[in-house]
């Protein structure tokens, strides 16, 4: 999970290798994002900009890496 300084509620999470399992990459990214939000803000709620429930053809995959974006509640 990565964030920008001053805006830590917004995050980017990556998972790889997608070639092994797209579903596995989705769930790994969802898990890491949930852990991040729970540890930082005490809630597992996430507002996804591009999330693990997006259709396959809308998922940003580059170089065998899935990249998702979301926001933790404050």
Secondary structure, DSSP 8 states (H G I E B T S, - for coil): -EEETTEEEEEEEEEE-TTT-HHHHHHHHHHHHHHHHHHHHS---EEEEE-TTS-GGGS-EETTEEEEEEEE--
